[in-house]
Amino acid sequence: MDVAPQESSTQFLSLEESAKVDAALLSSSEKFLTRLTISSLKLLKYIAQEYSVAIEDLTTQQLIEWFEKDSKIRREQGIEAAYLKW
């Protein structure tokens, strides 16, 4: 049985994480970068799992290929079939 790549309830930044960032003594731009970094870490963990490698072993080429694959899925099957929902 195929499982959807990402359930619609999956978020890259939880409400708790977002609240922690909001409470941090950071400027608005620093909070944005912090949210982006947390979200990126979660995405990198997912991509590394897909390639069965440690995050630190991911290559630039693997990241590019993964984004190309997800983009192709979005174009051919629709946004709900892709992992990234944008």
Backbone hydrogen bonds, N-H to C=O, Kabsch-Sander energy under -0.5 kcal/mol:
donor,donor_aa,acceptor,acceptor_aa,energy
10,T,7,E,-1.9
18,S,14,S,-2.6
19,A,15,L,-2.3
20,K,16,E,-2.2
21,V,17,E,-2.3
22,D,18,S,-2.6
23,A,19,A,-2.0
24,A,20,K,-0.9
24,A,21,V,-0.8
26,L,24,A,-2.0
31,K,27,S,-2.5
32,F,28,S,-2.2
33,L,29,S,-2.2
34,T,30,E,-2.3
35,R,31,K,-2.6
36,L,32,F,-2.6
37,T,33,L,-2.4
38,I,34,T,-2.4
39,S,35,R,-2.5
40,S,36,L,-2.5
41,L,37,T,-2.4
42,K,38,I,-1.9
43,L,39,S,-2.1
44,L,40,S,-3.0
45,K,41,L,-2.3
46,Y,42,K,-1.9
47,I,43,L,-2.7
48,A,44,L,-2.8
49,Q,45,K,-2.1
50,E,46,Y,-2.1
51,Y,47,I,-1.8
52,S,48,A,-0.7
52,S,49,Q,-0.7
53,V,48,A,-2.4
57,D,54,A,-1.7
58,L,54,A,-0.5
58,L,55,I,-1.7
63,L,59,T,-2.1
64,I,60,T,-2.5
65,E,61,Q,-2.8
66,W,62,Q,-2.5
67,F,63,L,-2.4
68,E,64,I,-2.5
69,K,65,E,-2.6
70,D,66,W,-2.6
71,S,67,F,-2.4
72,K,68,E,-2.4
73,I,69,K,-2.3
74,R,70,D,-2.2
75,R,71,S,-2.3
76,E,72,K,-2.8
77,Q,73,I,-3.2
78,G,73,I,-0.7
78,G,74,R,-1.2
81,A,78,G,-1.2
82,A,78,G,-0.8
82,A,79,I,-0.6
86,W,84,L,-0.9
